[in-house]
Amino acid sequence: MELLEWDARSYDSLPLPHRRWGAGVLERLALSGDESVLDLGCGTGRDAELLLDAFPQGRVVAVDGSAQMLAQLRSRLADRLDRVTVLEADIREPLTLDDSVDAAISVATLHWLPDHDVVFRSVAAALRPGGRFIAEAGGAGNVAAFRAALRDVSGSDGAEVWNFAGVDETRQRLEDAGFVDIEVGLVPDPAHLERGEQLEAFLATVLLGAQLRELPPERRRPLVEAVAERLAEPVIDYVRLRLSATRP
Ligand SMILES: C[S@@+](CC[C@H](N)C(=O)[O-])C[C@H]1O[C@@H](n2cnc3c(N)ncnc32)[C@H](O)[C@@H]1O
């Protein structure tokens, strides 16, 4: 399947819970300040910006498959690009870096990747010994009400698009990739939106990108409106998979 392009400007204009999720991941990383950090699925670079602002000696290896997201990242970090390595890559495939990194993060991305064995092995190979990997993404049970609404209006709940993994399988995959000190959990974290334009922009930009891409332009807005209308409340019932692990 082709990589999905993202509407980076719309993405950055939305009240995304991703900001909070990213800040939480960085906090759990507990950096001392001079580390290099791999950000898998870095998007428009918000978490890279947080990190570079907090740590003037810090460096980021920012990896994403969307040219639009990376263009927005380059513009956001224009005055700090000397501390950023930007890689446009499809992380469904094994990733090889020139130099190892001290830590790795991934925010709201793993559920777009069908094979977490591949991803976890890429991260393990990129980390120096002792390096930490902290990530969060949609997990088992994520956006169940939204998926039911989508199924009602389109006949499919998006199972072919997302990989919402559970705790035990994720722990096993991290172990198989050679990680230790593994912690994995699932946390409900609903996002409350305003009905109308905000909810519809959120659905179109964040959740329905893969479905909309398959439709002719004139059928896109009706799908978004139908799903929005079908939701009993303007709430995205997120359930987050949170993980941390160390490369021995
Ligand atoms: C929901 S966004 C999260 C972006 C950012 N981490 C944040 O929290 O705002 C998911 C990101 O994963 C990227 N992505 C999805 N599948 C990918 C793939 N196969 N290879 C590389 N990047 C991918 C998308 O381009 C997008 O930027």
The ligand as an SDF file (V2000), in Angstrom:
LIG
                    3D

 27 29  0  0  0  0  0  0  0  0999 V2000
   -0.5590   10.9120   13.7690 C   0  0  0  0  0  0  0  0  0  0  0  0
    0.9520   11.3750   13.0210 S   0  0  0  0  0  0  0  0  0  0  0  0
    1.9740   11.6500   14.4690 C   0  0  0  0  0  0  0  0  0  0  0  0
    3.0590   12.6540   14.1900 C   0  0  0  0  0  0  0  0  0  0  0  0
    3.8090   13.1550   15.4190 C   0  0  0  0  0  0  0  0  0  0  0  0
    4.5730   12.0910   16.0540 N   0  0  0  0  0  0  0  0  0  0  0  0
    2.8320   13.7990   16.3930 C   0  0  0  0  0  0  0  0  0  0  0  0
    2.6350   13.2530   17.4860 O   0  0  0  0  0  0  0  0  0  0  0  0
    2.2400   14.8080   16.0410 O   0  0  0  0  0  0  0  0  0  0  0  0
    1.6160    9.8670   12.3830 C   0  0  0  0  0  0  0  0  0  0  0  0
    2.8840   10.0790   11.5910 C   0  0  0  0  0  0  0  0  0  0  0  0
    3.3980    8.8220   11.2070 O   0  0  0  0  0  0  0  0  0  0  0  0
    3.8860    8.9180    9.8900 C   0  0  0  0  0  0  0  0  0  0  0  0
    3.8600    7.5870    9.2760 N   0  0  0  0  0  0  0  0  0  0  0  0
    2.7970    6.7530    9.1760 C   0  0  0  0  0  0  0  0  0  0  0  0
    3.1540    5.6230    8.5270 N   0  0  0  0  0  0  0  0  0  0  0  0
    4.4600    5.7680    8.2010 C   0  0  0  0  0  0  0  0  0  0  0  0
    5.3960    4.9440    7.5110 C   0  0  0  0  0  0  0  0  0  0  0  0
    5.0560    3.7520    7.0190 N   0  0  0  0  0  0  0  0  0  0  0  0
    6.6660    5.4040    7.3550 N   0  0  0  0  0  0  0  0  0  0  0  0
    7.0320    6.6140    7.8400 C   0  0  0  0  0  0  0  0  0  0  0  0
    6.1810    7.4310    8.5080 N   0  0  0  0  0  0  0  0  0  0  0  0
    4.9170    7.0150    8.6730 C   0  0  0  0  0  0  0  0  0  0  0  0
    2.9330    9.8720    9.2190 C   0  0  0  0  0  0  0  0  0  0  0  0
    3.4720   10.4390    8.0480 O   0  0  0  0  0  0  0  0  0  0  0  0
    2.6720   10.8850   10.3160 C   0  0  0  0  0  0  0  0  0  0  0  0
    3.5630   11.9760   10.2760 O   0  0  0  0  0  0  0  0  0  0  0  0
  1  2  1  0
  2  3  1  0
  2 10  1  0
  3  4  1  0
  4  5  1  0
  5  6  1  0
  5  7  1  0
  7  8  2  0
  7  9  1  0
 10 11  1  0
 11 12  1  0
 11 26  1  0
 12 13  1  0
 13 14  1  0
 13 24  1  0
 14 15  1  0
 14 23  1  0
 15 16  2  0
 16 17  1  0
 17 18  1  0
 17 23  2  0
 18 19  1  0
 18 20  2  0
 20 21  1  0
 21 22  2  0
 22 23  1  0
 24 25  1  0
 24 26  1  0
 26 27  1  0
M  CHG  2   2   1   9  -1
M  END
$$$$
